[in-house]
Amino acid sequence: MLITHTHVSTMDRECASLLPSVCEVLADSGRSVPDDTSLEKLLDWFTGLTEAGGSLLEACPCLLKFISTVVYNAASDPGVLSFTLRLTGLMAATEDGFKMLQERSVLNQVFNLQHWQEAGLWDDPCLRIGWIQGLRSTLQHPKALRFFVQSDFIDSLLQLQTDTSLFVASAANRMLAHILLFFQKVSSAGSNSVNKKEEDDERGIHHSATDLEPPAVTMETSAEYSAVVKGISEYLKESLIPKENTKLHQSLQILKLLALLLAQAGPPLRDKLLQRVTDSLEQLVTAGCSQLTLPLMDVILAANSSCGPDGRVPDQRVTRLLSSMLSVNNAADRCHAAAALLRRGHHDTVHTARAVRILLLPLDIITGPTLLGTNASADEHPFSVVEQLKSKTSCISMICVCLTNTPQITLTPPGVLPCPPVLIVTAVVSLLRICSGTSSSSSTGSSEVCRNVIGSGKVQKCALEALTALNSSPGAKEKISEVFTILIQYLDSPDSDPTVLHKSYQALVKWIRVCTDLSLITDQLRQDLVEVVKKRACDMRWEVRDSTVEFLGHLAGVHVSVSSGEEVCDASEALLGGCCTTPLLREALQDTESYVRASAISALAKTLTHSWRQGAALTQDQTEIVSRLLEILSQDTEGFPRRAVVQYFISWFFSRSSHSPPSSSASLLMQCVRTVLSQGSADLDWEVKVHTLELAELLLDQAFSAHRGYRNGSDAHRALQRPYGVVSDQAYTLHTHTEGVQPDLAYVVEQGVISALLSGLVDCDRPVALKACRLLITLRETICPLSLGALDATAATATVPCELPGRGWGQEITKILEMEKSDRAREADVSAQRSSSAADGGGDGVSVSVCEVLRSLGLDQRLDVLTQSSDHIHNSPLSLLQDILTASGAHAHPDTKPGQEVIVDCY
């Protein structure tokens, strides 16, 4: 997190006075060095000063002495050395700063590689990272590029590409990309530079504060840039081919760098790079190194896609590479290459068609020759695929790659797809049958392959995920009966693990959603589903019971018709007959696992939503369910079920129709609300309390939404972004006609809404207090307007009392009121005296005016504090400098007790 700063060019006087002492502490190898986080914060502060237009050299002259002292002290801490290198780079990021440092020979001192090697410090990766990052910060203008080239740093940077430290190698990789891309001619960037920042962010390239617009390469520096391009290109060409297996890591790093460069380089640079590396890329392709397949595809696709935006025909060399990748001998590598091509959304019809056939071939071999016809073409190497599929490990890997891409395959144009999409659905269903051992492939020579996938949980999960995603494929509805049959079979199988069962339930729900007419589902299938759901609801594994309960809830949210033209009903009623859903969910409320109890409560809410909306009369079952839920809220030891209970009542309250006549359902709901608010606001779980406040908000909306000026939901929160006190009196005259406020206020007080809000206001959990404070301000703006014209109406609301308990939150609210009244003693009136005298009663409780409480709690000030992060008080440069000095002094103090630790405040 960056230290916040104001955009000024001068440093705070107090910080300036402390900085020399801090530099002395950091430069003294015998003193205690703060942790790396403190150094990062210090660098953040310096970066902020630079961004604001200030000069670090002018504002902090002590930094020059600090840098020289640290550089020539061989005993300096590696963390401080790294910090020093990065600080120097930050100071040299501007041309003026660079010139000043160069005149004083500071740059040669700091970045002299030989010096660090002779001092024995170069072996520390912390120093190497600092060297790279410091140089990168420096390289923001042509003068720095010349310094870089003349110092022969390019060879050292290239060597660091294969550093033993992954962090160093990655930093060096990004540094090379920065040099080539930052200094390329502006005119050459073309359309590729338009979204350069977005592309950098996606690829993990984070710009520093000093990353400015790329400078035009001048005549003076064009020679240096050409030298850099040549050196890096030659290195890429020679290093791409691994000399031995141990060099694979180096090739991988180079391919990552090359993919990044080709995606963002302008035409001249891109062409130069391709000209240099194409031969090496072709050698890599023919070498058939499986570990490099995906990085190679990234490079080829980056080069291919970069040719399109400027209207150029794709480079023939790149097209040839792409064809070669889709023709490699290793079948698994071909699958991975084809999948990479589809993922990138490649629009080359010829190559896309080949990729689709490559990915469908393994599925075709196992399930029967229907996807590609009776014979696959020679391009797909069917015999080599069969041979590779005979290896179980390779078979499972390839089939999973194919399955993962089947949804994308069905979206390809008809001219590209070799078969109707519905046949792919059939193939996936067939594969699921084979995996379960209930079917075998009819294709010649594939029985050995089929044995590799029987019982494979990995293939089953991938196939179920594919089937779930294929639910909306053209013609898929014709297959709903087959899909239901295989999914019910999996749900019933004793061999299915919990994850497979969960994915089977998910697939069922997805396929039901796209089938508006369930007439294709036979009575036998429905009966089988009822039996299997009853069976799984009693499974010994809680994960299975939880998935079953969730499935019942999801079914209740899907609306279908049993046959064409019939009235729409819930899928649970259409498929399960409605006979088992509620009983199973009621039983699940007693489950020993809290997750299952919570899921059952959520499912019940979805199941009963329709009857709530219709205002239907309560059944005996529903009444008993409500009683059980209130027991869970007050007695359950786990937070998940209690949260679900409050959300159940929120759903009930929200779903009931305001236009329906009074019903037993609505009556019972309102009887329960006060209990839910009382118990929920006193819960130990902060999420339960937040949900309770959401229920309170619904009651406020119901009571006051008809009053002009009341802002419910998000509107209220947006309105709270401006300070309450600065709104004009005229604005408050538009708030409300308060003639009807008093009975509505009395209603929410009676329901316990005000008590829940006041309790939340003083809660120790910040999200709870924040939501309560916002709701109280919304209520105050409605019933206690500040305009002079509304004083008479306010007097009327003052008669609505609210009881504050003598203990707990009531006692805290009373103390706040007493403090406020003592601060405003000159404004005390009869009402305040009444409240104050009542407060003196101790533990007997207090009766106060709601409007008076809302005015006296300092809600706006509380909101300001609650919306600030917890570190706002200490998050400052001054605090950081003081902490560093304090920690150093404490560690050096002779009176410090052994083992006593002084922790630096790192915010």
Secondary structure, DSSP 4 states (H G I P E B T S, - for coil): -PPP--S-SS--HHHHHHHHHHHHHHH-TTSPPPPHHHHHHHHHHHHHHHHTT--HHHH-THHHHHHHHHHT-TTS-HHHHHHHHHHHHHHTTSHHHHHHHHHTTHHHHHT-HHHHHHTT-TTSHHHHHHHHHHHHHH-SSHHHHHHHHHTTHHHHHHHGGG-SSHHHHHHHHHHHHHHHHHSS-HHHHGGGGTTHHHHHHHTT-PPPTT--SPPPPPHHHHHHHHHHHHHHHHHHHHHSS-SSGGGHHHHHHHHHHHHHHHHH--HHHHHHHHHHHHHHHHHHHHHT-GGGHHHHHHHHHHHHHTTTTTTPPPPHHHHHHHHHHTT-S-HHHHHHHHHHHHHTT---HHHHHHHHHHHHHHHHHHH-TTSS-SS--GGG-HHHHHHHHTSHHHHHHHHHHHHHHHHHHHTS-TTT-SS-HHHHHHHHHHHHHHHHTS----STT-HHHHHHHTT-HHHHHHHHHHHHHGGGSTTGGGGHHHHHHHHHHHHH-TT--HHHHHHHHHHHHHHHHT-SBGGGS-HHHHHHHHHHHHHHTT-SSHHHHHHHHHHHHHHHT-EEBSSTTSPPEEHHHHHHTTSSHHHHHHHHTT-SSHHHHHHHHHHHHHHHHHHHHHTPPPPHHHHHHHHHHHHHHHH-SSHHHHHHHHHHHHHHHHHS-TTSPP-HHHHHHHHHHHHHHHHHHT-S-HHHHHHHHHHHHHHHHHHHTTSTT---HHHHHHHTTS-GGGS-HHHHTTS--GGGHHHHHHHHHHHTHHHHHHHHHT-SSHHHHHHHHHHHHHHHHHHS--SGGGHHHHHHHTT-EEEE-SSTHHHHHHHHHHHHHHHTGGG--HHHHHHHHHHTTGGG-EEEEHHHHHHHS-HHHHHHHHHS-TTTTT-SHHHHHHHHHHHHHHHH-TTPPTT--------
